[in-house]
């Protein structure tokens, strides 16, 4: 029982880190759970500092990998000459089956408990036409790697007419599948569209897990051209919206600060310029002064939303808004109780989407 409780605690610690922008890093944040080594062997790793035993399960169970724990709490097994193939696998931590928390699509396969208490809640799956959600892989020149994004399209509108685009970014610890899993974005948008509350649009959900400054080029240089190439879309600021939460909110700020002429609708959710010092804030205020006239003209909606004072980004957001005030940039601000959580961001999307492209 003690081992089971320790394993459950380990899982809770990993899952609790999702969508957190400021948190204490652990060795789990940088380890490679599966790595092919130069000598032809393969290393398997998992961070489980309180565990007493780790093994491989699934198709790899037959490898009989021998795990050893290091001083950082990382368990590693090196297996020579694993045959070329695709394998289903999981770790067994103190007898408990554990999905690899470093798996690239971990947040997409993490179970989501949807508790409605009998309510016809706006994010629930309803008996309405459902638009397709697709995952697209593309070559990123910014990172030099293959990355992915998710796209929602309204039911019955795919490829029939050019549509405007909302770029919707997740927070730290999540990935491009998070808005359609725990974020319930597909159901929220399906329901709003079926009720005639939103204009037909394409919603692109990129993978924002990278340096927040580099993400500007990732979006503008790599993602937007790919979307224009693959989908029948309208272009220009009047047809382009940008929104993001927490870390994604910072990426939203960075992007429209660099390209104020590109976005007609903007929503910064639970975010601000974290850890900014006086010199940095002065520099950002000066940049805002330079682009104020463009933003005030181009951005039909520039919206900051927060999960109340219990949202840990609240103080950073207030400092950020002072920069906007000093520069004379017009914006809206609102709060929804709930802290730094998906509960709040569900409402943010529900309230923002109906204001787009009208």
Secondary structure as GFF3:
##gff-version 3
##sequence-region A 1 358
A	DSSP	alpha_helix	2	16	.	.	.	ID=ss1
A	DSSP	three_ten_helix	27	29	.	.	.	ID=ss2
A	DSSP	beta_strand	34	36	.	.	.	ID=ss3
A	DSSP	beta_strand	42	47	.	.	.	ID=ss4
A	DSSP	beta_strand	54	58	.	.	.	ID=ss5
A	DSSP	three_ten_helix	61	63	.	.	.	ID=ss6
A	DSSP	beta_strand	68	69	.	.	.	ID=ss7
A	DSSP	beta_strand	74	79	.	.	.	ID=ss8
A	DSSP	beta_strand	89	93	.	.	.	ID=ss9
A	DSSP	beta_strand	96	98	.	.	.	ID=ss10
A	DSSP	alpha_helix	106	109	.	.	.	ID=ss11
A	DSSP	beta_strand	133	140	.	.	.	ID=ss12
A	DSSP	beta_strand	145	153	.	.	.	ID=ss13
A	DSSP	beta_strand	164	169	.	.	.	ID=ss14
A	DSSP	alpha_helix	185	194	.	.	.	ID=ss15
A	DSSP	beta_strand	201	206	.	.	.	ID=ss16
A	DSSP	alpha_helix	215	217	.	.	.	ID=ss17
A	DSSP	pi_helix	218	223	.	.	.	ID=ss18
A	DSSP	alpha_helix	224	230	.	.	.	ID=ss19
A	DSSP	three_ten_helix	237	239	.	.	.	ID=ss20
A	DSSP	beta_strand	240	245	.	.	.	ID=ss21
A	DSSP	alpha_helix	247	258	.	.	.	ID=ss22
A	DSSP	beta_strand	265	269	.	.	.	ID=ss23
A	DSSP	alpha_helix	278	298	.	.	.	ID=ss24
A	DSSP	beta_strand	301	306	.	.	.	ID=ss25
A	DSSP	alpha_helix	314	327	.	.	.	ID=ss26
A	DSSP	beta_strand	332	335	.	.	.	ID=ss27
A	DSSP	alpha_helix	342	353	.	.	.	ID=ss28
###
